[in-house]
Amino acid sequence: QVQLVESGGGLVQAGGSLRLSCATSGIIFSIYTMAWYRQAPGKRRELVAGITTGGSTNYADSVTGRFTISRDNAKNTVCLQMGSLKPEDTAVYYCNADRNGWQHWGQGTQVTVSS
């Protein structure tokens, strides 16, 4: 059974930091491209950051320079370090695993940034 379990969300003041983690099981983690998406109320889900099997990363323009995605293939985890948080970063953040279009999703973790 495939499981992606996010943790680390919460309430933080603007300018603060949070670190999200996604623990996976049931997949061969190292062959999956991993990513973080987010969805704010009334908005479409959007890609925040991705990391390939080789460690190449990409970021949404809105988070470049503030967020860092990383992966640990030994621990089957992917993390998102978020800094300089803004109220507009408020959303449910989802972990995603993708292998040639075959995708798995976590249940999401809420991040709320107060002004």
N, CA, C and O of each residue as an XYZ file, in Angstrom:
460
protein
N       0.833     -1.187      0.000
C       0.000      0.000      0.000
C       0.877      1.249      0.000
O       1.764      1.402      0.839
N       0.615      2.125     -0.944
C       1.394      3.345     -1.052
C       0.881      4.371     -0.040
O      -0.322      4.603      0.074
N       1.809      4.972      0.683
C       1.447      6.030      1.614
C       2.434      7.178      1.497
O       3.647      6.971      1.464
N       1.903      8.383      1.436
C       2.682      9.605      1.526
C       2.080     10.388      2.682
O       0.907     10.758      2.640
N       2.868     10.638      3.701
C       2.363     11.271      4.911
C       3.134     12.553      5.173
O       4.329     12.533      5.467
N       2.421     13.673      5.058
C       3.037     14.979      5.293
C       2.962     15.342      6.773
O       2.056     14.925      7.495
N       3.932     16.121      7.190
C       3.936     16.655      8.556
C       4.681     17.969      8.558
O       5.395     18.301      7.611
N       4.504     18.718      9.644
C       5.260     19.950      9.811
C       4.481     21.222      9.561
O       5.000     22.319      9.769
N       3.247     21.093      9.119
C       2.451     22.291      8.908
C       2.052     22.936     10.217
O       2.265     22.379     11.294
N       1.468     24.126     10.108
C       1.029     24.815     11.309
C       0.796     26.279     11.061
O       0.705     26.732      9.920
N       0.701     27.014     12.150
C       0.474     28.461     12.107
C       1.785     29.170     12.411
O       2.470     28.846     13.381
N       2.121     30.131     11.578
C       3.361     30.875     11.757
C       3.124     32.326     11.368
O       2.272     32.623     10.530
N       3.872     33.214     11.972
C       3.762     34.631     11.627
C       4.530     34.928     10.336
O       5.482     34.233      9.981
N       4.095     35.957      9.664
C       4.789     36.389      8.452
C       6.272     36.631      8.771
O       6.626     37.207      9.800
N       7.113     36.174      7.856
C       8.551     36.272      8.067
C       9.164     35.049      8.719
O      10.386     34.908      8.766
N       8.322     34.173      9.216
C       8.802     32.982      9.898
C       9.136     31.845      8.950
O       9.101     31.988      7.728
N       9.464     30.699      9.561
C       9.880     29.530      8.790
C       9.127     28.296      9.248
O       8.681     28.197     10.391
N       9.000     27.360      8.322
C       8.464     26.041      8.620
C       9.200     25.023      7.765
O       9.709     25.336      6.689
N       9.242     23.806      8.269
C       9.838     22.721      7.495
C       8.809     21.611      7.370
O       8.375     21.030      8.365
N       8.430     21.328      6.144
C       7.496     20.242      5.881
C       8.268     18.979      5.520
O       9.301     19.028      4.853
N       7.750     17.867      5.971
C       8.339     16.577      5.635
C       7.272     15.673      5.048
O       6.091     15.784      5.376
N       7.702     14.785      4.182
C       6.801     13.799      3.586
C       7.489     12.444      3.677
O       8.506     12.203      3.025
N       6.932     11.580      4.477
C       7.457     10.226      4.617
C       6.680      9.296      3.692
O       5.449      9.288      3.693
N       7.404      8.522      2.912
C       6.740      7.648      1.949
C       6.985      6.184      2.272
O       7.986      5.823      2.892
N       6.054      5.354      1.842
C       6.208      3.910      1.947
C       5.422      3.266      0.816
O       4.473      3.846      0.289
N       5.834      2.057      0.454
C       5.112      1.344     -0.592
C       5.532      1.675     -2.010
O       4.967      1.145     -2.967
N       6.527      2.554     -2.153
C       7.061      2.876     -3.470
C       8.582      2.756     -3.437
O       9.202      2.810     -2.375
N       9.164      2.592     -4.614
C      10.622      2.650     -4.718
C      10.965      4.121     -4.835
O      11.029      4.675     -5.932
N      11.180      4.737     -3.703
C      11.273      6.192     -3.610
C      12.284      6.773     -4.590
O      12.028      7.809     -5.203
N      13.417      6.121     -4.741
C      14.517      6.710     -5.496
C      14.214      6.875     -6.979
O      14.913      7.628     -7.657
N      13.204      6.205     -7.500
C      12.913      6.315     -8.935
C      11.776      7.289     -9.227
O      11.361      7.450    -10.375
N      11.280      7.933     -8.177
C      10.183      8.882     -8.339
C      10.680     10.325     -8.290
O      11.505     10.678     -7.447
N      10.175     11.149     -9.196
C      10.285     12.584     -9.037
C       9.326     12.990     -7.927
O       8.165     12.579     -7.912
N       9.816     13.786     -7.016
C       9.008     14.216     -5.884
C       8.712     15.710     -5.991
O       9.495     16.475     -6.554
N       7.591     16.101     -5.452
C       7.212     17.503     -5.547
C       6.292     17.883     -4.394
O       5.681     17.037     -3.742
N       6.221     19.168     -4.176
C       5.255     19.759     -3.255
C       4.328     20.653     -4.065
O       4.772     21.464     -4.878
N       3.053     20.491     -3.829
C       2.021     21.338     -4.403
C       1.292     22.023     -3.254
O       1.406     21.621     -2.096
N       0.552     23.048     -3.592
C      -0.295     23.687     -2.594
C      -1.600     24.142     -3.218
O      -1.695     24.389     -4.420
N      -2.590     24.242     -2.366
C      -3.901     24.706     -2.808
C      -4.493     25.616     -1.756
O      -4.752     25.207     -0.624
N      -4.702     26.854     -2.151
C      -5.336     27.824     -1.273
C      -6.843     27.798     -1.524
O      -7.287     27.366     -2.588
N      -7.625     28.258     -0.554
C      -9.086     28.248     -0.726
C      -9.498     28.994     -1.989
O      -9.075     30.127     -2.216
N     -10.318     28.356     -2.801
C     -10.833     28.988     -4.002
C      -9.861     29.052     -5.158
O     -10.152     29.649     -6.195
N      -8.699     28.432     -4.979
C      -7.691     28.466     -6.039
C      -7.342     27.054     -6.499
O      -7.622     26.069     -5.816
N      -6.738     26.987     -7.652
C      -6.306     25.703     -8.181
C      -5.039     25.239     -7.468
O      -4.259     26.042     -6.957
N      -4.860     23.921     -7.450
C      -3.631     23.383     -6.896
C      -2.470     23.788     -7.805
O      -2.580     23.731     -9.029
N      -1.357     24.198     -7.194
C      -0.220     24.657     -7.974
C       1.063     23.998     -7.501
O       1.214     23.648     -6.330
N       1.980     23.840     -8.442
C       3.288     23.284     -8.112
C       4.097     24.323     -7.344
O       4.185     25.481     -7.753
N       4.683     23.903     -6.235
C       5.541     24.772     -5.436
C       7.007     24.487     -5.751
O       7.779     25.399     -6.047
N       7.376     23.214     -5.684
C       8.769     22.830     -5.905
C       8.826     21.360     -6.279
O       8.002     20.558     -5.839
N       9.810     21.020     -7.097
C       9.997     19.632     -7.484
C      11.461     19.256     -7.442
O      12.339     20.111     -7.555
N      11.718     17.957     -7.278
C      13.085     17.459     -7.278
C      13.107     16.122     -8.009
O      12.329     15.216     -7.709
N      14.010     16.021     -8.968
C      14.076     14.811     -9.776
C      14.856     13.706     -9.065
O      15.401     13.900     -7.979
N      14.889     12.552     -9.709
C      15.656     11.453     -9.133
C      17.136     11.797     -9.039
O      17.842     11.282     -8.171
N      17.602     12.653     -9.918
C      19.003     13.051     -9.905
C      19.307     14.241     -9.024
O      20.459     14.654     -8.896
N      18.273     14.787     -8.419
C      18.469     15.894     -7.492
C      18.287     17.278     -8.098
O      18.477     18.278     -7.405
N      17.924     17.359     -9.365
C      17.649     18.662     -9.958
C      16.347     19.213     -9.384
O      15.387     18.475     -9.163
N      16.336     20.520     -9.148
C      15.179     21.137     -8.510
C      14.574     22.227     -9.397
O      15.248     22.814    -10.244
N      13.299     22.474     -9.177
C      12.635     23.598     -9.814
C      11.622     24.168     -8.841
O      11.084     23.458     -7.992
N      11.371     25.455     -8.977
C      10.524     26.175     -8.034
C       9.557     27.096     -8.764
O       9.845     27.605     -9.847
N       8.417     27.292     -8.144
C       7.521     28.333     -8.617
C       8.198     29.680     -8.406
O       8.945     29.864     -7.445
N       7.935     30.610     -9.301
C       8.551     31.930     -9.194
C       8.247     32.566     -7.837
O       9.083     33.274     -7.275
N       7.076     32.316     -7.330
C       6.639     32.970     -6.090
C       7.410     32.506     -4.861
O       7.372     33.173     -3.827
N       8.107     31.379     -4.951
C       8.808     30.861     -3.780
C      10.313     30.786     -3.990
O      11.049     30.461     -3.058
N      10.777     31.079     -5.186
C      12.213     31.001     -5.467
C      12.974     31.912     -4.535
O      12.640     33.082     -4.350
N      14.011     31.333     -3.954
C      14.830     32.088     -3.020
C      14.348     32.016     -1.581
O      15.065     32.415     -0.663
N      13.149     31.514     -1.381
C      12.591     31.417     -0.012
C      12.406     29.960      0.420
O      12.529     29.639      1.602
N      12.116     29.101     -0.521
C      11.849     27.685     -0.225
C      12.961     26.814     -0.804
O      13.557     27.138     -1.831
N      13.221     25.707     -0.124
C      14.199     24.737     -0.610
C      13.631     23.332     -0.475
O      13.190     22.932      0.603
N      13.643     22.587     -1.573
C      13.200     21.198     -1.543
C      14.422     20.293     -1.489
O      15.451     20.573     -2.103
N      14.288     19.209     -0.745
C      15.388     18.253     -0.647
C      14.806     16.849     -0.494
O      13.646     16.683     -0.115
N      15.614     15.859     -0.791
C      15.166     14.481     -0.659
C      16.244     13.638     -0.014
O      17.434     13.916     -0.165
N      15.831     12.613      0.702
C      16.743     11.671      1.334
C      16.308     10.282      0.880
O      15.339      9.727      1.397
N      17.016      9.737     -0.073
C      16.623      8.440     -0.624
C      16.804      7.307      0.385
O      16.137      6.277      0.293
N      17.692      7.497      1.331
C      17.899      6.468      2.356
C      16.722      6.408      3.325
O      16.413      5.352      3.876
N      16.071      7.551      3.527
C      14.960      7.619      4.475
C      13.605      7.697      3.768
O      12.561      7.763      4.416
N      13.635      7.687      2.426
C      12.382      7.754      1.652
C      11.546      8.977      2.020
O      10.323      8.900      2.135
N      12.223     10.097      2.200
C      11.524     11.311      2.583
C      11.899     12.475      1.664
O      12.981     12.514      1.079
N      10.978     13.403      1.563
C      11.225     14.658      0.862
C      10.785     15.771      1.790
O       9.765     15.663      2.471
N      11.562     16.842      1.811
C      11.287     17.961      2.703
C      11.165     19.261      1.926
O      11.685     19.407      0.819
N      10.469     20.189      2.538
C      10.363     21.530      1.982
C      10.659     22.505      3.106
O       9.868     22.655      4.036
N      11.780     23.153      3.016
C      12.151     24.192      3.972
C      11.598     25.511      3.455
O      11.932     25.953      2.356
N      10.751     26.128      4.259
C      10.092     27.359      3.842
C      10.532     28.495      4.750
O      10.445     28.398      5.974
N      11.005     29.571      4.137
C      11.432     30.727      4.903
C      10.790     31.993      4.382
O      10.168     32.009      3.320
N      10.954     33.058      5.156
C      10.376     34.362      4.793
C       8.918     34.205      4.378
O       8.489     34.740      3.355
N       8.183     33.480      5.168
C       6.807     33.154      4.796
C       5.926     34.384      4.735
O       6.086     35.331      5.505
N       4.999     34.346      3.806
C       4.072     35.441      3.571
C       2.634     34.934      3.748
O       2.382     33.738      3.608
N       1.708     35.819      4.048
C       0.311     35.379      4.171
C      -0.189     34.662      2.919
O      -1.023     33.761      3.009
N       0.310     35.053      1.771
C      -0.126     34.400      0.525
C       0.413     32.981      0.364
O       0.029     32.274     -0.568
N       1.287     32.564      1.255
C       1.738     31.170      1.250
C       0.742     30.257      1.975
O       0.896     29.036      1.964
N      -0.252     30.837      2.586
C      -1.261     30.052      3.287
C      -1.980     29.126      2.320
O      -2.524     29.562      1.305
N      -1.974     27.832      2.653
C      -2.574     26.832      1.773
C      -2.437     25.462      2.422
O      -1.756     25.298      3.434
N      -3.095     24.495      1.822
C      -2.813     23.099      2.149
C      -1.698     22.641      1.214
O      -1.781     22.797     -0.004
N      -0.664     22.078      1.806
C       0.494     21.633      1.039
C       0.444     20.111      0.893
O       0.235     19.377      1.858
N       0.643     19.671     -0.341
C       0.546     18.255     -0.669
C       1.871     17.725     -1.203
O       2.552     18.387     -1.986
N       2.213     16.546     -0.775
C       3.365     15.824     -1.295
C       2.922     14.994     -2.500
O       1.839     14.410     -2.498
N       3.758     14.950     -3.509
C       3.440     14.223     -4.744
C       4.633     13.397     -5.187
O       5.778     13.849     -5.158
N       4.334     12.175     -5.597
C       5.347     11.298     -6.186
C       4.913     10.974     -7.606
O       3.775     10.567     -7.836
N       5.811     11.153     -8.546
C       5.485     10.957     -9.958
C       6.520     10.084    -10.642
O       7.724     10.327    -10.556
N       6.022      9.061    -11.324
C       6.895      8.200    -12.112
C       6.253      8.056    -13.487
O       5.327      7.266    -13.674
N       6.746      8.816    -14.429
C       6.222      8.778    -15.807
C       4.706      8.949    -15.852
O       4.007      8.255    -16.590
N       4.221      9.883    -15.050
C       2.802     10.181    -15.048
C       1.989      9.362    -14.068
O       0.818      9.666    -13.840
N       2.561      8.360    -13.498
C       1.881      7.574    -12.455
C       2.117      8.278    -11.143
O       3.245      8.329    -10.651
N       1.046      8.828    -10.567
C       1.205      9.723     -9.435
C       0.563      9.190     -8.162
O      -0.424      8.454     -8.180
N       1.173      9.599     -7.060
C       0.621      9.339     -5.727
C       0.616     10.645     -4.962
O       1.497     11.487     -5.137
N      -0.390     10.806     -4.108
C      -0.549     12.045     -3.345
C      -0.680     11.751     -1.854
O      -1.201     10.717     -1.434
N      -0.181     12.714     -1.073
C      -0.438     12.668      0.351
C      -1.772     13.328      0.663
O      -2.467     13.814     -0.230
N      -2.113     13.336      1.944
C      -3.404     13.876      2.367
C      -3.354     15.388      2.580
O      -4.396     16.034      2.688
N      -2.168     15.944      2.639
C      -2.015     17.382      2.786
C      -1.785     17.818      4.219
O      -2.206     17.152      5.164
N      -1.112     18.944      4.362
C      -0.889     19.551      5.669
C      -1.131     21.047      5.546
O      -0.690     21.685      4.590
N      -1.830     21.591      6.517
C      -2.215     23.000      6.451
C      -1.063     23.890      6.916
O      -0.447     23.651      7.954
N      -0.796     24.910      6.125
C       0.145     25.963      6.501
C      -0.631     27.280      6.517
O      -1.253     27.663      5.527
N      -0.581     27.955      7.646
C      -1.260     29.232      7.781
C      -0.261     30.276      8.220
O       0.410     30.119      9.240
N      -0.163     31.344      7.448
C       0.775     32.425      7.752
C      -0.038     33.662      8.116
O      -0.812     34.171      7.306
N       0.145     34.129      9.326
C      -0.592     35.296      9.794
C       0.212     36.564      9.538
O       1.442     36.561      9.573
N      -0.507     37.633      9.282
C       0.168     38.907      8.986
C       0.403     39.710     10.242
O       0.959     40.807     10.179
